[in-house]
Amino acid sequence: MSFMPYVPPEQLMKDRSEFAHKGIARGKSVVGLEFADGVLLIAENPSATLHKISEVYDRIAFAGVGKYSEFEDLRISGVRLADLRGYSYDREDVRARDLANAYSQALSTIFTQQMKPYEVEILVGEVAADGGHNEIYHVLFDGTVTDEHEIVGIGGHAEDLTSALKTAYHSGWDLATAVRESVKALSTAEGREVTAGLLEAGVLDRTTGQRRKFRRLSEEEVAGILAR
């Protein structure tokens, strides 16, 4: 007859939280930032194929830190949910808020009911139409979701990154300034220079004139911005 030792619920939650934090701390950080024409997502990511930043739907983007396979699973689930909602109702009914809530519920269930929590933090961003307000949602490994404004940093150096961003940030930056200042903040948080070859960046740009607002910034485009 096997014997399972009793573990107080609060200790179990604490252990799972510490485990997830350690996994996330090993990952590279991500910056989410509002600029004049939309939302910038930028991260240190030396891989050219394993993306941390991706499009989810017309005006919505996703960024993750931590264990790649786990936040990629969440991204795919979000794409499927967005497609289903857009097909069943209307494309305008697909909102970042609803996706963030769905991610929150899924991560909360995993955290409380599975032996191992997901080692992830994610951002879900949505660019508004002219005159509207952009939305950036930050979802933690335990399902906690917060509505961020203007700037947010997630990952292993989130506190240092957010502090550096707050010191420098001014509303209404153009894209080039937003990229330069984000890279400076990443370099400050990491304690070393983060070059264009190590960066992945994507923007939700309301001025594209197209239905889909997401586009990736190439390494050459980022390098040109940083060289100015």
N, C-alpha and C positions, 0 to 999 in steps of 0.2 A: 504494500500500500504506500503510495507516494505521499509525501508531506510537502505542502506549499506554505512557506513561511508568510506570516501576515505582514503586509507593508501598509502603513497608514496612507490614505489617499493623498494627503498633502505632500508626503515625502515622494510618492510615486510621480505626482505632477511636477515636483521640483526636479527630480532626476531626469524626467523627459525633457523639461525645459533646458536644463544644463546641457544635455546631449545635443539638442537641436542647436543651441547657441554655439557650441564648439564646432559643429559641422558648418554652420553659416560663416563663422569667423575665418575659416580656411579659404573661403571664396573671395573673389575680387568684388569691389564695390561698384554700385550703380548710382548715377545722378539722374534725378528727374527735375526738370526746371522749365518754368514758363518763360517764353520770350515773346517779342512783339507779335509774331505771326502764328504762334501755336505753342507746342510742347516739345522740348528736347529730351531725349533719353540717351545717355552716354555712359559707357562702361569700359573698364580695362578688360580686354579679352583677346589674347593672342591668336585664338583659333579663327580661321576664315570660314569654317563650315558649321561649327557648333555655336549657334547664335544665342545670346542672352537677351537680345532685344528683337521683337518681331511684331508684325501686324496681326491683329485679331479680326478686325472688321473695318468698315469704311473710315471711321473717325477714331478708332480705338487701337491702342498699342499695348504691348505687354513687355515687362522686363523682369528677370528673375536673378537671384543670387543663391548660392548654396550648391546642393547636389543637382547636377545637370539633368539626370534622368527623371528626377522628381518634378522639377519645375517645367520641364518639357512635357511631361504627362499632363500637368495642369494647363499649360498653354493649349495643347491639342483639345482637351476637354472644353476649354473656353471657346475655341474656334467652332467646335461642333454645336455648342449651345447657342452661340451668336448666329450661326447659319440657320439653325432650326427656328429660332425666334424671328429672324428676318424673313424666312420663307413662310412661316405660319401667320405672321401679322404684317409688319411693314418694316423696311430697312431703318426707318427713323425710330422704331421702337427698340432697337438694340442700343443699350446704354451701358456705359462703363460701371455705373452704380450697381446695376443688376448683376453684371459679371463679378464684380468685387464681392457682392453678397453671396453669390454662389460659391466662389472660392473660399470665402470665410466659413460657410457651412461645411464644405468638404474638408477643409483643414482642421476645423474644430472636431469633427467626427473622427478623423484619423488620429488626432492628438489624444483624445479621451478613450478611444476604443481599441486602437491597435497597439501592439507591443512597442513598435518603433515609430516615433513621429517623423514627419517630413522635415528634412533639414533645409528649409527654404524660407525666403522672404520674397514677395513679389510686389510689383507696381502695375497698376492698370490706369492708363491715361486716356483721356478723351479730349479732343480739340473741339471748341465750340464754334458755331457759326459767327459771322461778324456781329459784334456787340454783345455776345454771350460770354459766359465764364467757363474757362477750361476746368477739367476735373482730373485730379490725380489721387488715386486710392492706394494706400499702403496696407498690405495684408501680411500678417505674421504667421509663423508656423503653427500657432495655437488657434488661429482663426480670428484673432483680433484685427479689426479693420479700422483705419483712420483716414479721414479726408484731409489731405495735405494741401497747402496753399503756397504757390510760387516756387518753393524749393523743397527737395527731400533727398536725403542720402541713405542708402541701405547697404548692408554687407558688413564685413569684418571691421571696418573703420568708420562706421556710421556716425558716431558722435563727432569725431575729428572732422569728418567730411562735411557734416551739416554745419558745424561751427565755422569752417572756412567759407562755406557758401553764404552763410548769413552775414559775415563780415563784408563780403564783396558785392552781394546782390543788389541790383537796382531794377525796378520794374521798367519794362519797355526796351530791354536790350534787343539789338538785332541778333540774327543767328550767329554771325561770326564772333561777336562779343560773348554770347552765351557759351559757345564752344570753347573759346580761349579760357574764360573764367572757370568753367567746369573742369577743364584739364588741369588748371593751376590748383584747384581744390583737391582733385584726385592725387596730384603729385605731392601736395602738402600732407594729405592724410597718409599716403604710403611712405613718405619720407624719402622719395626718390623721383626722378623725372619720368613721367609717363609719356612716351613718344607716340606719334601717329600710328606706327606699325603695331602698337599694342592696344589700339582703341577700336571699339565698335560703337557706332552712333546711328541713331534714327530720329526722324522728326515727324511730327504730325503738323502739317503746314496747311492752314486754312486758305492760303492764297494760290493753291495749285490750279484751281479752276476745274478740278476733276472730282468725281464722287469719292474716290479713294484718296485720303489725305496723307498716308504714310509713305515715306521714302527713306532709303538708307543713304548715309553719307559715305562716299568711297574714301579709301585711305588717301588718295591723291587730293581729294577735296579737303579733308581734315588737315593734311600736311600743309596745303596752301594757306588755310586759315591760320594755322599756328605759326607760319613763317612770316606773317605780316607784322 
